[in-house]
């Protein structure tokens, strides 16, 4: 556990995983650096442990779970808006009129 909000699952990871919600504008210290959240971070979501360049692998559990689709700053939320899976197509949930 890094602090009461984030955990490092594997020493090779370039992500921290949220274990207690932290809202946009709130600050915390990660590896001796003060970071202010730019988005609400909910339990299970990831933030960058370091700056991650576009195309660089996103590492969680010590393995690649995808690639950055744009540059990601230290402490920035990592999700479908800035990463993609290298293994399966990413899907979004959209309601479709007339379909169930």
DRENSE-195284 format. One record per residue (C-alpha): z negated, x negated, y negated; residue in one letter; residue number from 1. Coordinates in pm, 1 decimal. Layout:
<lummis>
LUMMI         zz         xx         yy   aa     i
LUMMI          Z          X          Y    A   NUM
...
</lummis>
This chain:
<lummis>
LUMMI         zz         xx         yy   aa     i
LUMMI        0.0        0.0        0.0    X     1
LUMMI       96.8     -136.7     -341.9    X     2
LUMMI     -114.1      110.1     -543.3    X     3
LUMMI     -217.0      474.2     -514.3    X     4
LUMMI      139.8      590.8     -587.3    X     5
LUMMI      364.3      358.1     -387.2    X     6
LUMMI      376.9      183.3      -54.1    X     7
LUMMI      588.9     -110.7       62.6    X     8
LUMMI      695.3      -28.6      419.3    X     9
LUMMI      835.7     -372.7      508.4    X    10
LUMMI      815.6     -706.4      326.2    X    11
LUMMI     1198.6     -726.1      337.4    X    12
LUMMI     1243.1     -394.2      153.3    X    13
LUMMI     1389.1     -378.9     -197.1    X    14
LUMMI     1235.1      -32.3     -235.4    X    15
LUMMI      889.1      115.4     -276.6    X    16
LUMMI      823.0      461.3     -130.4    X    17
LUMMI      622.1      720.1     -320.4    X    18
LUMMI      301.8      838.9     -149.7    X    19
LUMMI      163.0     1037.0     -447.6    X    20
LUMMI      380.4     1214.0     -704.4    X    21
LUMMI      428.5     1038.2    -1036.1    X    22
LUMMI      592.9     1227.8    -1322.0    X    23
LUMMI      845.4     1100.5    -1574.8    X    24
LUMMI      670.5      919.3    -1858.4    X    25
LUMMI      374.0      813.4    -1644.3    X    26
LUMMI      310.6      441.3    -1597.6    X    27
LUMMI      187.6      232.4    -1307.8    X    28
LUMMI      170.0     -135.1    -1217.2    X    29
LUMMI      397.2     -264.9     -941.4    X    30
LUMMI      362.4     -625.8     -831.6    X    31
LUMMI      192.3     -712.7    -1162.3    X    32
LUMMI      460.9     -542.2    -1377.1    X    33
LUMMI      389.8     -226.8    -1579.9    X    34
LUMMI      657.4       35.5    -1514.1    X    35
LUMMI      713.8      372.1    -1681.9    X    36
LUMMI      886.3      633.8    -1468.0    X    37
LUMMI     1211.8      765.9    -1613.4    X    38
LUMMI     1222.4     1056.6    -1363.9    X    39
LUMMI      974.7     1256.8    -1160.4    X    40
LUMMI      915.0     1068.1     -835.6    X    41
LUMMI      797.8     1289.1     -551.3    X    42
LUMMI      641.4     1194.5     -219.4    X    43
LUMMI      890.3     1020.6       10.8    X    44
LUMMI     1130.5      920.9     -266.1    X    45
LUMMI     1217.5      558.0     -340.3    X    46
LUMMI     1215.3      336.6     -646.2    X    47
LUMMI     1363.7      -10.1     -680.3    X    48
LUMMI     1134.1     -304.5     -603.3    X    49
LUMMI     1377.0     -532.4     -787.9    X    50
LUMMI     1701.1     -501.5     -981.2    X    51
LUMMI     1973.3     -394.6     -737.7    X    52
LUMMI     2339.3     -459.2     -823.9    X    53
LUMMI     2618.1     -210.5     -760.6    X    54
LUMMI     2734.8     -254.8     -399.7    X    55
LUMMI     2412.3     -425.0     -290.3    X    56
LUMMI     2234.5     -288.6       18.2    X    57
LUMMI     1934.6      -56.7      -22.1    X    58
LUMMI     1667.7     -183.2      219.5    X    59
LUMMI     1394.1       46.5      358.2    X    60
LUMMI     1197.0      -11.8      680.6    X    61
LUMMI     1345.7     -363.6      677.4    X    62
LUMMI     1700.0     -233.3      736.4    X    63
LUMMI     1991.5     -122.1      521.7    X    64
LUMMI     1998.1      252.5      459.2    X    65
LUMMI     2293.7      244.7      220.3    X    66
LUMMI     2445.9       78.2      -84.8    X    67
LUMMI     2393.2      110.5     -458.1    X    68
LUMMI     2676.4      299.3     -627.7    X    69
LUMMI     2574.0      152.0     -965.5    X    70
LUMMI     2328.6     -105.1    -1097.5    X    71
LUMMI     1966.1        2.2    -1044.9    X    72
LUMMI     1680.6     -136.9    -1256.3    X    73
LUMMI     1338.5     -240.0    -1129.8    X    74
LUMMI     1125.0       74.6    -1094.7    X    75
LUMMI     1421.5      312.6    -1116.8    X    76
LUMMI     1445.5      616.4     -888.9    X    77
LUMMI     1683.0      560.8     -594.6    X    78
LUMMI     1849.2      870.6     -454.1    X    79
LUMMI     2192.1     1029.0     -410.1    X    80
LUMMI     2279.2      980.0     -779.2    X    81
LUMMI     2286.2      599.5     -741.6    X    82
LUMMI     2322.4      523.3     -369.1    X    83
LUMMI     2534.4      623.9      -72.9    X    84
LUMMI     2487.5      597.7      298.7    X    85
LUMMI     2697.8      331.8      466.4    X    86
LUMMI     2680.2      521.0      795.0    X    87
LUMMI     2731.4      894.1      739.6    X    88
LUMMI     2897.6     1102.2      473.0    X    89
LUMMI     2655.0     1226.9      208.7    X    90
LUMMI     2638.7     1600.0      167.1    X    91
LUMMI     2507.2     1815.9     -114.5    X    92
LUMMI     2374.3     2165.8      -88.0    X    93
LUMMI     2582.6     2410.4     -285.3    X    94
LUMMI     2569.1     2786.1     -268.7    X    95
LUMMI     2903.1     2942.5     -196.3    X    96
LUMMI     2976.3     3291.8     -311.2    X    97
LUMMI     3022.8     3528.2      -15.7    X    98
LUMMI     2928.2     3269.7      252.2    X    99
LUMMI     2604.5     3243.4      444.4    X   100
</lummis>
